[in-house]
Amino acid sequence: MLISVLICTYDRGNLINDTLDALINKQTREPDEIVVVNGGGTNNCQEILRKWNLRFPKLIVIETENLNLARSRNVGLQYCSGDLILQTDDDARPLSDWIEKIIFFHRKYPEYGVIGGAVFDKNIKTLLSLISDVITFPNYSNPREVRNVPGVNSSYKKRVIKEIGKYDETLFRGEDVDYNWRAIQKGWKVLFHPEVKVQHIHRSTWKGLFYQHYMYGRAHYLVRSKWENMYSPYPKKITSFYFLLKWAASWTWIPIFDAHRKAKKISMFPNGFDILIIFLINLTNRFGSCYQRNIVKK
C-alpha cells in the first residue's frame, strides 16, 4: 500500500514543524509521500518546508492562495498518488504508530472507506483542555461505525475519493462532515477506531473555544441544508406540534443532557460548573446555527 499524507496549512509557520517531525522522524511506518498545501499568510512556513524537503525528498509542497480548507484539500488531492490518503492538520501530532495502525485497519475492514480515530490535547491537562477534549472531537472506547471522523485524523481509500470527487468549496467549515456524509451516500462505511490517535493543539483560551463552536454551529446549518436526509437533533422547520417540541428541546433538554453526559467523561461525579460550561458552549453552537440560517434567508 502506498501512503500519501495530506496537510493543509495557512499562517501557522510556527506549528507545522512538529507535525512533519512526527510524520518523518517518529513513525514506525514512513509515509511514501507527504503533500503540503501552503496558503501562505504573514506567518508563512516556506523556510520550514524547504528544510524538511532536504530531509525528506518525497515532500511535495504546493503554494496556493488561501480561500478555505475545502479549496486547499482539493488542490492537494490532485497530487496524492497513494492507495490510502491520510489527512491531518498543521496543529496535529500523529502518534508514532498512526500510519501503521491506519494501514492495518483498512486491510482488516475493507468495507470501511473512511477510517479515523481519537484526537486529544497535547498540552498539560487543564479544565479548558479537558472540556475541549470531550466536546470538540468524538471519542469512544471501542471501535464503532460512525457518521463522521474529523479531518485532523482521517484516512480514505483512493477509490472512495475518486467516487466522491472534490470537497465542497462553498463550505467555510464542516467540509469534512459533508465529505464523509457523501461517502456514506455512496455506500461506504465510516469507522472510528480508538487506536488511531492524534495529539492536537486545542484552543488556548475560553474565548477561542466558544468561538470555535459558534462557527461549528454555522457550518452545521450549511451542511445540513444540503441534505434532506441528514441526521440532526434540530428541526429545519416547525411544521407541527412535534417539531415545536423538538425545537424547544434543542434549546433546553438536549444541550443540558449532552452537557451532563460529556461532563461525566471528565469525572464520574461532575460538578455543576463543568456541566454549565459545556451547556453554554452547546448553546453557542445553536446560536451559530440560527445566525447562519438568518443570513441564508436574507
C-alpha positions as CSV (number, residue, x, y, z in Angstrom):
1,M,0.0,0.0,0.0
2,L,1.3,3.4,-1.0
3,I,0.6,6.0,1.6
4,S,0.0,9.7,1.0
5,V,-0.4,12.2,3.8
6,L,-2.1,15.5,3.0
7,I,-1.7,18.6,5.2
8,C,-3.1,22.0,4.5
9,T,-1.6,25.0,6.3
10,Y,-2.2,28.7,6.4
11,D,-0.5,31.3,8.5
12,R,0.9,28.8,11.0
13,G,4.6,28.6,10.3
14,N,5.3,28.0,14.0
15,L,3.2,24.8,14.1
16,I,3.9,22.6,11.1
17,N,7.5,21.8,12.0
18,D,6.4,19.5,14.8
19,T,3.8,17.9,12.5
20,L,6.4,17.0,10.0
21,D,8.7,15.8,12.7
22,A,6.0,13.4,13.9
23,L,5.4,12.1,10.4
24,I,9.0,11.9,9.1
25,N,11.2,11.1,12.1
26,K,8.8,9.2,14.5
27,Q,6.6,6.9,12.5
28,T,7.0,3.1,12.7
29,R,6.0,3.1,9.0
30,E,7.2,6.0,7.0
31,P,4.8,7.7,4.5
32,D,5.5,7.3,0.8
33,E,4.8,10.9,0.3
34,I,3.7,14.0,2.2
35,V,1.7,16.7,0.3
36,V,1.6,20.1,1.9
37,V,-0.7,22.8,0.6
38,N,0.7,26.1,1.8
39,G,-1.7,29.0,1.7
40,G,0.9,31.5,2.9
41,G,-0.1,34.2,5.3
42,T,2.0,36.5,7.4
43,N,3.3,33.6,9.5
44,N,4.4,31.6,6.4
45,C,6.2,28.3,6.7
46,Q,8.1,28.3,3.4
47,E,11.5,28.1,5.1
48,I,10.4,25.3,7.3
49,L,9.1,23.3,4.4
50,R,12.3,23.8,2.4
51,K,14.3,22.5,5.4
52,W,12.2,19.4,5.6
53,N,12.3,18.8,1.9
54,L,16.1,18.3,2.2
55,R,15.5,15.7,4.9
56,F,12.5,14.1,3.1
57,P,12.6,14.5,-0.7
58,K,9.1,12.9,-1.1
59,L,7.7,16.1,0.5
60,I,5.6,17.8,-2.2
61,V,4.8,21.5,-1.5
62,I,2.1,23.3,-3.4
63,E,1.9,27.1,-2.9
64,T,-1.6,28.5,-3.3
65,E,-3.7,31.4,-2.4
66,N,-5.8,30.5,0.7
67,L,-9.5,30.5,0.2
68,N,-10.7,27.9,2.7
69,L,-9.8,24.4,3.8
70,A,-12.0,22.7,1.3
71,R,-10.2,24.5,-1.6
72,S,-6.8,23.7,-0.2
73,R,-7.7,20.0,0.2
74,N,-9.0,19.9,-3.4
75,V,-5.7,21.4,-4.6
76,G,-3.7,18.8,-2.6
77,L,-5.7,15.7,-3.5
78,Q,-4.6,16.1,-7.1
79,Y,-1.0,15.4,-6.0
80,C,-1.8,12.4,-3.8
81,S,-0.9,9.2,-5.5
82,G,-1.3,6.8,-2.6
83,D,-3.6,3.8,-2.2
84,L,-4.6,5.4,1.1
85,I,-4.8,9.1,1.6
86,L,-4.3,10.2,5.2
87,Q,-5.3,13.7,6.3
88,T,-4.2,15.7,9.3
89,D,-3.6,19.4,10.2
90,D,-0.6,21.6,11.0
91,D,-1.7,21.7,14.7
92,A,-1.7,17.9,15.0
93,R,0.9,15.5,16.1
94,P,0.1,11.9,15.0
95,L,1.3,9.2,17.3
96,S,4.2,7.0,16.2
97,D,2.0,4.1,15.1
98,W,-0.5,6.3,13.3
99,I,0.3,5.2,9.8
100,E,0.9,1.6,10.8
101,K,-2.5,1.3,12.5
102,I,-4.4,3.0,9.7
103,I,-2.9,0.6,7.1
104,F,-3.8,-2.4,9.4
105,F,-7.4,-1.3,9.9
106,H,-8.0,-0.5,6.2
107,R,-6.9,-4.1,5.4
108,K,-8.9,-5.6,8.3
109,Y,-12.1,-3.6,7.4
110,P,-12.2,-3.4,3.5
111,E,-15.9,-2.3,3.6
112,Y,-14.9,0.9,5.5
113,G,-13.9,3.6,3.1
114,V,-13.1,6.2,5.8
115,I,-11.2,5.4,9.0
116,G,-10.3,7.8,11.8
117,G,-9.8,7.9,15.5
118,A,-9.1,9.7,18.7
119,V,-8.0,13.3,18.9
120,F,-6.8,14.6,22.3
121,D,-5.0,17.6,23.7
122,K,-1.2,17.6,23.5
123,N,-0.7,20.1,26.3
124,I,-0.9,19.8,30.0
125,K,-4.4,18.9,31.2
126,T,-6.4,21.9,32.4
127,L,-10.2,22.3,32.7
128,L,-10.1,24.1,29.4
129,S,-8.3,21.2,27.6
130,L,-10.4,18.6,29.3
131,I,-13.6,20.2,28.2
132,S,-12.2,20.8,24.7
133,D,-11.4,17.1,24.5
134,V,-14.9,15.9,25.3
135,I,-16.9,18.5,23.2
136,T,-14.8,19.1,20.1
137,F,-13.8,15.6,18.9
138,P,-15.6,12.3,19.1
139,N,-14.0,9.7,21.3
140,Y,-15.2,6.2,22.1
141,S,-13.6,3.4,24.0
142,N,-14.4,0.8,21.3
143,P,-14.4,0.7,17.5
144,R,-17.7,1.7,16.0
145,E,-19.4,2.7,12.8
146,V,-20.0,6.5,12.9
147,R,-21.3,9.2,10.6
148,N,-18.1,11.3,10.7
149,V,-14.5,11.4,11.7
150,P,-12.7,14.8,12.0
151,G,-10.4,15.8,9.2
152,V,-7.5,16.2,11.5
153,N,-7.4,12.3,11.9
154,S,-8.9,10.8,8.8
155,S,-8.0,8.4,6.1
156,Y,-9.6,7.4,2.8
157,K,-9.2,4.6,0.3
158,K,-8.2,6.1,-3.0
159,R,-11.3,4.6,-4.6
160,V,-13.5,6.5,-2.2
161,I,-12.0,9.8,-3.1
162,K,-12.4,9.0,-6.8
163,E,-16.1,8.2,-6.3
164,I,-16.8,11.3,-4.2
165,G,-14.8,13.9,-6.0
166,K,-14.0,17.3,-4.7
167,Y,-14.7,18.9,-1.3
168,D,-17.5,21.5,-1.4
169,E,-15.7,24.8,-1.6
170,T,-18.8,26.8,-0.7
171,L,-18.4,25.5,2.9
172,F,-16.1,27.6,5.1
173,R,-16.2,24.8,7.7
174,G,-17.8,21.4,8.0
175,E,-16.4,20.3,4.7
176,D,-15.2,17.0,6.4
177,V,-18.7,16.3,7.7
178,D,-20.1,16.9,4.3
179,Y,-17.4,14.7,2.6
180,N,-17.9,11.8,4.9
181,W,-21.7,12.0,4.5
182,R,-21.2,11.8,0.8
183,A,-19.1,8.7,1.3
184,I,-22.0,7.1,3.2
185,Q,-24.4,8.0,0.4
186,K,-22.1,6.2,-2.0
187,G,-22.5,3.0,0.2
188,W,-19.2,3.2,2.1
189,K,-18.9,2.9,5.9
190,V,-17.1,5.2,8.3
191,L,-15.1,3.7,11.1
192,F,-13.9,5.3,14.4
193,H,-11.1,3.3,16.0
194,P,-9.7,4.4,19.3
195,E,-6.2,3.0,18.5
196,V,-5.8,5.5,15.6
197,K,-4.5,8.5,17.7
198,V,-3.5,12.1,17.0
199,Q,-2.5,14.7,19.5
200,H,-3.8,18.2,18.8
201,I,-3.1,21.7,20.0
202,H,-6.5,22.8,21.2
203,R,-7.7,26.4,21.6
204,S,-5.7,28.2,24.2
205,T,-8.5,30.4,25.6
206,W,-12.1,30.1,26.6
207,K,-13.0,32.8,24.0
208,G,-11.3,30.8,21.3
209,L,-13.2,27.6,22.3
210,F,-16.6,29.3,22.4
211,Y,-15.9,31.0,19.0
212,Q,-14.8,27.6,17.5
213,H,-18.2,26.0,18.5
214,Y,-20.1,29.1,17.3
215,M,-18.5,28.6,13.9
216,Y,-19.3,24.9,14.1
217,G,-22.9,25.8,14.5
218,R,-22.9,28.0,11.5
219,A,-21.2,25.3,9.4
220,H,-23.7,22.7,10.7
221,Y,-26.6,24.6,9.3
222,L,-25.0,24.9,5.9
223,V,-24.1,21.2,5.7
224,R,-27.4,20.0,6.9
225,S,-29.2,22.3,4.5
226,K,-27.6,20.4,1.6
227,W,-29.0,17.1,2.7
228,E,-32.7,16.5,3.3
229,N,-32.0,13.1,4.9
230,M,-29.0,14.2,7.1
231,Y,-29.1,13.4,10.8
232,S,-29.7,16.3,13.2
233,P,-31.4,16.7,16.6
234,Y,-32.7,20.1,15.4
235,P,-35.8,20.5,13.2
236,K,-35.3,22.5,10.0
237,K,-38.8,23.9,10.1
238,I,-41.6,24.0,12.7
239,T,-44.4,22.4,10.7
240,S,-46.2,20.6,13.5
241,F,-46.5,20.4,17.3
242,Y,-44.0,17.6,17.4
243,F,-41.4,19.8,15.7
244,L,-42.2,22.7,18.0
245,L,-41.4,20.4,20.9
246,K,-38.2,19.2,19.2
247,W,-37.2,22.9,18.6
248,A,-37.8,23.7,22.3
249,A,-35.8,20.7,23.4
250,S,-32.9,21.8,21.2
251,W,-32.5,24.9,23.3
252,T,-33.2,23.2,26.7
253,W,-33.2,19.5,27.3
254,I,-30.8,18.3,24.6
255,P,-27.9,20.7,25.4
256,I,-28.4,20.0,29.1
257,F,-28.5,16.3,28.7
258,D,-25.5,16.4,26.4
259,A,-23.6,18.6,28.8
260,H,-24.2,16.2,31.7
261,R,-23.2,13.2,29.5
262,K,-19.9,14.8,28.4
263,A,-19.1,16.1,31.9
264,K,-19.2,12.5,33.1
265,K,-16.3,11.7,30.7
266,I,-14.2,14.2,32.6
267,S,-15.3,12.9,36.0
268,M,-17.7,10.2,37.2
269,F,-19.1,12.8,39.6
270,P,-19.2,16.1,37.6
271,N,-19.6,19.3,39.4
272,G,-22.2,21.9,38.3
273,F,-19.5,24.2,36.8
274,D,-18.4,21.6,34.2
275,I,-22.0,21.0,33.2
276,L,-22.7,24.7,33.0
277,I,-19.7,25.5,30.8
278,I,-20.5,22.7,28.3
279,F,-24.2,23.7,28.3
280,L,-23.2,27.3,27.4
281,I,-20.9,26.0,24.6
282,N,-23.8,23.9,23.3
283,L,-26.0,27.0,23.3
284,T,-23.3,28.9,21.5
285,N,-23.4,26.3,18.8
286,R,-27.1,26.7,18.5
287,F,-26.8,30.5,18.2
288,G,-24.3,30.0,15.4
289,S,-26.7,27.8,13.5
290,C,-29.6,30.3,14.0
291,Y,-27.4,33.2,12.8
292,Q,-26.4,31.3,9.7
293,R,-30.0,30.4,8.9
294,N,-30.9,34.1,9.1
295,I,-28.0,35.0,6.8
296,V,-29.1,32.5,4.2
297,K,-32.7,33.7,4.4
298,K,-31.6,37.2,3.7
